[in-house]
C-alpha cells in the first residue's frame, strides 16, 4: 500500500469581520495561518473571543471587536 500526500496551497480569499467568522476558518494572525476552533461573544455582541490553533497545536484566544477585519484563507489543490 502506498501513501499519497496531497499538496494544498493557501490563498487569501477575503478580509472579513469578526462577526462573520466560523469554526474551521483559516485566518492570518501574526503572519501565520491559524484555524478558528471556537467563537464566543460578550452579552452585547460587540466583542468576540476567537480561539485559534496553530500548526503546532498551540491554542490562543483573540479578542476582536465585531467590525475588526481579519484575512480569510482557503485551500486549493
KEMI-333594 format. One line per field, with one value per atom (N, C-alpha, C): residue in one letter; atom name; y, z, x. Coordinates in nm, 4 decimals, always signed. Atoms other than C-alpha are relative to their C-alpha. Example, Ala and Ser with C-alpha at 12.3 -4.5 7.8 and 13.67 -1.06 7.14 Angstrom:
<atoms>
code (A,A,A,S,S,S) .
site (N,CA,C,N,CA,C) .
y (-0.1190,-0.4500,+0.1200,-0.1190,-0.1060,+0.1090) .
z (+0.0000,+0.7800,+0.0000,-0.0060,+0.7140,+0.0730) .
x (+0.0890,+1.2300,+0.0900,-0.0820,+1.3670,-0.0770) .
</atoms>
This chain:
<atoms>
code (X,X,X,X,X,X,X,X,X,X,X,X,X,X,X,X,X,X,X,X,X,X,X,X,X,X,X,X,X,X,X,X,X,X,X,X,X,X,X,X,X,X,X,X,X,X,X,X,X,X,X,X,X,X,X,X,X,X,X,X,X,X,X,X,X,X,X,X,X,X,X,X,X,X,X,X,X,X,X,X,X,X,X,X,X,X,X,X,X,X,X,X,X,X,X,X,X,X,X,X,X,X,X,X,X,X,X,X,X,X,X,X,X,X,X,X,X,X,X,X,X,X,X,X,X,X,X,X,X,X,X,X,X,X,X,X,X,X,X,X,X,X,X,X,X,X,X,X,X,X,X,X,X,X,X,X,X,X,X,X,X,X,X,X,X,X,X,X,X,X,X,X,X,X,X,X,X,X,X,X,X,X,X,X,X,X,X,X,X,X,X,X,X,X,X,X,X,X,X,X,X,X,X,X,X,X,X,X,X,X,X,X,X,X,X,X,X,X,X,X,X,X,X,X,X,X,X,X,X,X,X) .
site (N,CA,C,N,CA,C,N,CA,C,N,CA,C,N,CA,C,N,CA,C,N,CA,C,N,CA,C,N,CA,C,N,CA,C,N,CA,C,N,CA,C,N,CA,C,N,CA,C,N,CA,C,N,CA,C,N,CA,C,N,CA,C,N,CA,C,N,CA,C,N,CA,C,N,CA,C,N,CA,C,N,CA,C,N,CA,C,N,CA,C,N,CA,C,N,CA,C,N,CA,C,N,CA,C,N,CA,C,N,CA,C,N,CA,C,N,CA,C,N,CA,C,N,CA,C,N,CA,C,N,CA,C,N,CA,C,N,CA,C,N,CA,C,N,CA,C,N,CA,C,N,CA,C,N,CA,C,N,CA,C,N,CA,C,N,CA,C,N,CA,C,N,CA,C,N,CA,C,N,CA,C,N,CA,C,N,CA,C,N,CA,C,N,CA,C,N,CA,C,N,CA,C,N,CA,C,N,CA,C,N,CA,C,N,CA,C,N,CA,C,N,CA,C,N,CA,C,N,CA,C,N,CA,C,N,CA,C,N,CA,C,N,CA,C,N,CA,C,N,CA,C,N,CA,C,N,CA,C,N,CA,C,N,CA,C,N,CA,C) .
y (-0.1167,+0.0000,+0.1234,-0.1221,+0.3398,+0.1145,-0.1197,+0.6644,+0.1139,-0.1151,+0.9735,+0.1257,-0.1276,+1.3253,+0.1055,-0.1067,+1.5967,+0.1331,-0.1314,+1.9372,+0.1016,-0.1010,+2.2145,+0.1368,-0.1368,+2.5797,+0.0869,-0.0942,+2.8531,+0.1312,-0.1322,+3.1716,+0.0874,-0.0948,+3.4837,+0.0165,-0.0075,+3.4810,+0.1344,-0.1216,+3.7940,+0.0512,-0.0547,+4.0204,+0.0073,+0.0046,+3.9543,+0.0493,-0.0503,+4.0948,-0.1156,+0.1038,+3.9021,-0.0638,+0.0562,+3.8587,-0.0933,+0.0934,+3.6559,-0.1235,+0.1168,+3.4053,-0.1249,+0.1281,+3.0372,-0.0939,+0.1018,+2.7475,-0.0751,+0.0682,+2.5845,+0.0941,-0.0976,+2.9057,+0.0091,-0.0240,+2.9674,+0.1489,-0.1439,+3.3193,+0.0285,-0.0410,+3.5109,+0.0718,-0.0630,+3.6042,+0.0026,-0.0197,+3.7445,-0.0726,+0.0531,+3.6364,-0.1516,+0.1447,+3.2743,-0.0264,+0.0421,+3.0924,-0.0945,+0.0768,+2.9517,-0.0379,+0.0454,+2.7672,+0.0509,-0.0415,+2.9076,-0.1263,+0.1215,+2.6413,+0.0246,-0.0326,+2.8240,+0.1492,-0.1414,+3.1511,+0.0260,-0.0416,+3.3263,+0.1513,-0.1462,+3.6779,+0.0430,-0.0507,+3.9004,+0.0224,-0.0166,+3.9799,+0.1043,-0.1054,+4.2902,-0.0408,+0.0399,+4.1095,+0.0896,-0.0939,+4.3851,-0.0552,+0.0555,+4.1791,-0.1507,+0.1434,+3.8343,-0.0561,+0.0711,+3.5864,-0.1203,+0.0989,+3.3740,-0.0896,+0.0952,+3.0618,-0.0511,+0.0438,+2.9741,-0.1081,+0.1041,+2.6778,+0.0080,-0.0069,+2.6917,-0.1411,+0.1293,+2.4138,-0.0898,+0.0772,+2.3041,-0.0423,+0.0354,+2.2577,+0.0969,-0.1014,+2.5651,+0.0830,-0.0757,+2.7476,+0.1363,-0.1363,+3.1148,+0.0581,-0.0660,+3.3348,+0.1454,-0.1379,+3.6578,+0.0731,-0.0836,+3.9408,+0.1018,-0.0884,+4.1230,+0.0704,-0.0718,+4.3892,-0.0573,+0.0617,+4.2834,+0.0473,-0.0542,+4.5055,-0.0050,+0.0146,+4.4242,-0.1004,+0.0869,+4.2680,-0.0948,+0.0992,+3.9507,-0.0575,+0.0583,+3.7894,-0.1467,+0.1366,+3.4690,-0.0712,+0.0803,+3.1958,-0.1268,+0.1257,+2.8956,-0.0857,+0.0902,+2.5893,-0.0303,+0.0442,+2.4999,-0.1138,+0.1107,+2.1858,+0.0298) .
z (+0.0000,+0.0000,+0.0000,+0.0074,-0.0895,+0.0656,-0.0598,+0.0925,-0.0993,+0.0890,-0.1017,+0.0829,-0.0700,+0.0206,-0.0997,+0.0851,-0.1382,+0.0466,-0.0319,-0.1539,-0.0268,+0.0147,-0.0921,+0.0196,-0.0072,-0.1460,+0.0667,-0.0641,+0.0667,-0.0763,+0.0616,-0.0951,+0.0825,-0.0713,+0.0588,-0.0804,+0.0668,-0.0234,+0.0208,-0.0320,+0.1510,+0.1359,-0.1353,+0.4536,+0.0547,-0.0552,+0.6757,+0.1438,-0.1367,+1.0030,+0.0983,-0.1043,+1.3291,+0.0162,-0.0206,+1.3426,-0.1126,+0.1074,+1.0175,-0.0014,-0.0085,+1.1199,+0.0391,-0.0366,+1.1500,+0.0490,-0.0464,+1.3285,-0.1232,+0.1134,+1.0878,-0.1014,+0.0911,+0.9038,+0.0237,-0.0081,+0.8308,-0.0136,+0.0009,+0.9160,+0.0236,-0.0264,+0.9324,+0.1338,-0.1293,+1.2779,+0.0248,-0.0222,+1.3431,-0.1055,+0.1174,+0.9946,-0.0104,+0.0098,+1.0462,-0.0375,+0.0294,+0.9137,+0.1124,-0.1135,+1.2034,-0.0250,+0.0144,+1.2362,+0.1159,-0.1021,+1.4225,+0.0584,-0.0631,+1.6769,+0.0913,-0.0834,+1.8908,-0.0100,+0.0066,+1.8819,+0.1103,-0.1054,+2.1712,-0.0059,-0.0034,+2.2208,+0.1350,-0.1252,+2.5103,-0.0166,+0.0005,+2.6001,-0.1007,+0.0939,+2.3800,-0.1452,+0.1370,+2.0716,-0.0668,+0.0555,+2.0261,+0.0016,-0.0134,+2.1285,-0.0176,+0.0280,+2.0041,+0.0551,-0.0529,+2.1657,-0.0903,+0.1033,+1.8920,+0.0455,-0.0348,+1.9923,-0.1294,+0.1191,+1.7351,+0.0367,-0.0180,+1.6921,-0.1161,+0.1062,+1.5013,-0.0418,+0.0521,+1.3159,+0.1061,-0.1069,+1.6398,+0.1080,-0.0964,+1.8256,+0.1151,-0.1063,+2.0423,-0.0190,+0.0054,+2.1279,+0.0649,-0.0517,+2.1940,-0.0224,+0.0156,+2.2389,-0.0382,+0.0458,+2.0431,+0.0431,-0.0297,+2.1470,-0.1128,+0.1144,+1.8459,+0.0106,+0.0101,+1.8021,-0.1188,+0.1026,+1.5820,-0.1407,+0.1334,+1.2960,-0.0398,+0.0357,+1.3039,-0.1140,+0.1153,+0.9808,+0.0213,+0.0021,+0.9521,-0.1414,+0.1326,+0.6389,+0.0039,+0.0110,+0.5420,-0.1125,+0.0986,+0.3584,-0.0311,+0.0427,+0.1615,-0.0663,+0.0630,+0.0278,-0.1421,+0.1360,-0.3375,-0.0307,+0.0369,-0.4934,-0.1309) .
x (+0.0853,+0.0000,+0.0901,-0.0800,+0.1373,-0.0748,+0.0578,+0.0813,+0.0106,+0.0010,-0.0111,-0.0186,+0.0117,+0.0392,-0.0458,+0.0501,-0.1699,+0.0576,-0.0530,-0.0098,-0.1098,+0.1035,-0.2572,+0.0620,-0.0496,-0.1905,-0.1054,+0.0913,-0.3428,+0.0029,+0.0078,-0.4653,-0.0930,+0.0867,-0.6158,-0.1284,+0.1291,-0.9842,-0.0678,+0.0743,-1.1116,+0.0455,-0.0118,-1.0947,-0.1414,+0.1352,-1.3940,+0.0003,+0.0115,-1.5218,-0.0142,+0.0007,-1.5028,-0.1380,+0.1339,-1.8806,-0.0443,+0.0343,-1.8776,+0.0894,-0.0871,-1.6086,-0.0788,+0.0591,-1.6977,+0.1097,-0.0943,-1.5315,+0.0512,-0.0618,-1.2878,+0.0612,-0.0596,-1.1992,+0.1503,-0.1436,-0.8325,+0.0238,-0.0236,-0.7193,+0.1481,-0.1371,-0.3937,+0.0058,-0.0228,-0.2681,+0.1502,-0.1438,+0.0796,+0.0836,-0.0709,+0.1980,-0.0035,+0.0197,+0.0850,-0.1455,+0.1362,-0.2190,-0.0427,+0.0499,-0.4231,-0.1457,+0.1376,-0.7526,-0.0855,+0.0959,-1.0535,-0.0625,+0.0521,-1.1539,-0.1198,+0.1161,-1.4117,-0.0263,+0.0396,-1.6045,-0.1005,+0.0935,-1.7756,-0.0091,+0.0131,-1.9056,-0.0534,+0.0545,-1.9956,-0.1505,+0.1457,-2.3568,-0.0471,+0.0400,-2.3623,+0.0197,-0.0306,-2.2286,+0.1019,-0.0977,-1.9727,+0.1425,-0.1340,-1.6698,-0.0053,-0.0070,-1.5739,+0.1299,-0.1149,-1.3390,+0.0225,-0.0268,-1.1847,+0.1145,-0.1056,-0.9934,+0.0610,-0.0704,-0.7289,+0.1008,-0.0999,-0.4945,+0.0975,-0.1004,-0.1664,+0.0422,-0.0464,+0.0197,+0.0615,-0.0635,+0.1886,-0.0996,+0.1023,-0.1412,-0.0126,+0.0074,-0.0858,-0.1267,+0.1249,-0.4070,+0.0169,-0.0014,-0.4659,-0.1395,+0.1298,-0.7735,+0.0232,-0.0072,-0.8031,-0.1262,+0.1155,-1.0312,-0.0125,+0.0206,-1.1751,-0.1343,+0.1266,-1.4402,-0.0779,+0.0838,-1.7340,+0.0333,-0.0272,-1.6173,+0.1483,-0.1413,-1.2432,+0.0138,-0.0198,-1.1211,+0.1172,-0.1070,-0.9143,+0.0059,-0.0165,-0.7729,-0.0396,+0.0490,-0.9543,+0.0747,-0.0719,-0.7610,-0.0780,+0.0617,-0.8864,+0.1080,-0.0948,-0.7068,-0.0434,+0.0257,-0.6762,+0.0965,-0.0879,-0.5323,+0.0695) .
</atoms>
